[in-house]
Amino acid sequence: MKIILTLTALSALLLTSVFAAKPYPLNYCVVTDNELGSMGKVVTKVYGDQQIKFCCKPCVAKFEKNPAKYLAKLP
């Protein structure tokens, strides 16, 4: 029972952080400049208080190596 409550609380916290984040303002990937959806399913992550959308999973790893470089592209 304790595990279920903990998982429920964790899930609620994660969902709250995604919905509380600033929405991603671009219609293209911040890493490659490819149109979102052009490489398949869009990947969405939250970095700090900002939602970031990527054209594919490999872009997430590139972003995480140097987030400041890519965050500077946001308006």
PyMOL commands that set and color helices and strands:
alter all, ss='L'
color gray80, all
select helices_A, chain A and resi 2-20+57-65+67-71
alter helices_A, ss='H'
color red, helices_A
select strands_A, chain A and resi 43-47+50-54
alter strands_A, ss='S'
color yellow, strands_A
deselect
rebuild
show_as cartoon
